[in-house]
Amino acid sequence: MHNETENHYTLSDLIDILGVARRTLLKYIKQGKLRAFKLGNQWRVTEAELNKFKEKNSNY
């Protein structure tokens, strides 16, 4: 279960934040590099997971 008060980012948000293509984000999710969940038909990433990803991938 996800914390209701935690910020969630859509793929569109992450495209702007990380400067990568949608296809690249989907590849990261599929490979398990970026943990995400579906809310309806949209992928979401929590702020905590985004921060973990950024720590492991210093070029972001």
C-alpha positions as CSV (number, residue, x, y, z in Angstrom):
1,M,0.0,0.0,0.0
2,H,1.2,3.5,-0.8
3,N,1.2,6.4,1.6
4,E,-1.6,8.7,0.6
5,T,0.4,11.8,1.6
6,E,3.5,10.9,-0.3
7,N,4.1,12.7,-3.7
8,H,3.5,10.5,-6.7
9,Y,5.0,11.3,-10.2
10,T,3.5,10.4,-13.5
11,L,5.7,9.4,-16.4
12,S,5.2,12.8,-17.9
13,D,6.5,14.4,-14.7
14,L,9.6,12.1,-14.8
15,I,10.3,12.9,-18.4
16,D,10.7,16.5,-17.3
17,I,12.6,15.7,-14.1
18,L,15.0,13.2,-15.5
19,G,15.2,14.4,-19.1
20,V,14.7,10.9,-20.6
21,A,12.2,9.5,-23.1
22,R,9.0,7.7,-22.1
23,R,10.4,4.5,-23.7
24,T,13.5,4.8,-21.5
25,L,11.4,5.1,-18.3
26,L,9.3,2.1,-19.3
27,K,12.5,0.1,-19.8
28,Y,13.8,1.1,-16.4
29,I,10.5,0.0,-14.8
30,K,10.5,-3.3,-16.7
31,Q,14.1,-3.9,-15.7
32,G,13.4,-3.1,-12.0
33,K,15.7,-0.1,-12.0
34,L,12.8,2.2,-11.1
35,R,10.0,0.9,-8.9
36,A,6.6,2.0,-10.1
37,F,2.9,1.1,-9.7
38,K,-0.2,1.5,-11.8
39,L,-2.9,3.8,-10.7
40,G,-5.7,3.2,-13.1
41,N,-4.0,3.0,-16.5
42,Q,-1.1,5.3,-15.5
43,W,2.3,4.4,-14.1
44,R,3.2,6.3,-10.9
45,V,6.5,6.6,-9.0
46,T,6.7,7.7,-5.4
47,E,9.0,10.5,-4.4
48,A,11.0,8.0,-2.2
49,E,11.5,5.6,-5.2
50,L,12.5,8.5,-7.4
51,N,15.1,9.6,-4.8
52,K,16.5,6.1,-4.6
53,F,16.8,5.9,-8.4
54,K,18.6,9.2,-8.5
55,E,21.0,8.1,-5.7
56,K,21.9,4.9,-7.6
57,N,22.2,6.7,-10.9
58,S,24.3,9.8,-10.2
59,N,23.9,11.2,-13.7
60,Y,20.3,12.2,-12.9
